[in-house]
């Protein structure tokens, strides 16, 4: 798959910043797994309206682990797609000295609570693992259940917060060593 100018620019920026893993939402690309010059990319594919689509990019040159003078670099063979849909991508990593489950998601913005509940129920199926869980997502969408009524605004991130609490999963904002990461972003109450 050829990279668009936007994807190439993003990869150049992420690589220069030293990101070994990137989670993207609204990729709006077909489902694929492919190697670029900087990242191994996995895309969940878009929906029928050619919107949405989650992606995970794994650097093929930035080490995910350094031990002494040995560097460990991700390879395409380390990754297995467990589930993919336009709103959810679940990938297991079986790399030397590192095993994890990566979940890239786009929280629902539906005004129908049952659709949000169904989404997080689906996500919860993939948290039942002994592997490290790493989430990335578009979680700060807001929508209204009654146009014109400011009291009907719902934050999509509230569903993620409830999901993490019910699933007894920890978030970086709950750990002092990650305080800087929460500046200017949503954090649990």
N, C-alpha and C positions, 0 to 999 in steps of 0.2 A: 504494500500500500504506500502511495506517495504522500508525503506530508504537505499540508497546505502551508502557505506562508505564515499563517497565524500559529499553527502547531509547531513549525520550525522555530519561530521566534520564542514561543513559550519554552520549548525544550532548551534553547540556548540560554535563556534567563534562568530556568530552574537548575540547569547543569552548572552554570557559573555561580549560583548561590549554594551549590553543594548538596542539592536535594537528591537523595538516593531513591526515594519513593514519592510519587505524586498521585493524588486522588483528584479526579476531575468529574464535574457534573455538567450536563447539557453539552456533551461532546458532539451530538447531532451527527454521528458517523455510523456507518454500518458496523455490524458485529465482526470483529477480527482479532487476531493475535499476530503481531508483526514486530520485527526488529528495525529500529531506525539507527542512525549513527550514534545516538546518545542513550536511547531508552528501548527496553522491550515493552511494548504497549499491548494492553488487552482492553477491548471495547465491548460493552454489553449490547451495543446497537441502539438505534433510535426507535421511537414508536411509529404508528401509522401516519402521524402528522409530521414526521421527520423532525421531531423535537425530542428532548430528553437525551438519555444515553449517558451511562457512567463509564469512566475509564480509570485504569490503574497503569502507571508508568513506573518501571523499575530500571534504574541506571545500569548500563552495561560497562561502566568505567569507574564510577565512584564506589569505593568499598562500603559494604554494609557492616563490615567488621575488620578491625586491624588487631592482630596479635603479634607483638614484637615487630619483626620485619615482614610478616606475612599479611597480605591483603586478600580479603574474600570479596569477590565480585559476583553479582547476580548473573545467572544465565537463564535463557528461555526454558531450559529443561527443569528448572527449579519450581515452575509454576503450573498449577492445575486449576482450571476454572470449575468451581463447584456449582454455581448458579449464576444466570444472567437474565436480566430483564431491563427495559428502559430505565427503571428507577433503582435497580439494585444489581451490584456485581460482587460476587463472593469468590475469592481466589485464595487457595492454599499455597504456601511457600514451603518447600522442602529443600532448603539450602544447607550446605555444611555449617554446622554450629549454630544454625538459626532456623527455627520453625515458627510459622505464624499464619494466622488467617486474616486476610485483608478484606475489609468490607467498605465498598464505595457506594454511597446511597444518596438519593435525592428525596428528602422528606416530602410526603404528599401535601399538596396545597388545596385539596378538596374541602369543600364546606360540609362534607358528609362525614361525621365522626366514625361511622362504621368502615369507611374506606381507609381512614388513618389507622384505625385499630387493626384492620386486616393487614395493612402494610407492616406494622411493627410486629404483629404476630408472625408474619413471614420472616422478618429479619431475625426474630428470636429463635427460629429453627436452626439458624446458622451460628448461633452463639454457643451452642452445646458442643464444646470442643475443649480438649486439654491444651490446645495451642494458645499462644498469645493472640489476643484479639486487637486489631488496629482498625479503627473506624475513620473514615473521611467522608465528608458530605456537605451538601447544601442544606442547611438546617434552619436558616433564618428567614425563610419566606413568611410573609404575612398575608392574610386574606380576610375578607369580611363575610359573615354568614348572612348579613342583611345590608345591602348597599345603602349608604347614607347614614347608617347607624354606627357612630364611633364606638359604642359599647360592644359591638359584635365582632371586633377585630380579634383574630386568633393568630398566635405565633406558631408556625409549624415546628419550631424548636421545642415547644412545650411537649409535643408528642415524643420527641427524642429524650427529653429530660425524664418523662414518666417511664419510658421504656428502660432507660439505664437504671432508674431507681428500682423498678419492679424486678428487673433482671439481676439486681445487685452487682452491677458493673460500675467500675470506678471511672472517673473522668479526670483529665489532667488538672482542671481547675480545683480539684479537691486535694491536690498535693502542692505544698509550698514551693518545691523546686521548679514547678511549672508556672508560677505566678505571672511571669512576664508574658507567657503565651496567651493569657486570657485578657490582656489589655485591649480594650476596644471591641471585644467579641462577647458573644452570649456566654454566660456562666450560670451554673445552677444556683437557685436561690439558697 
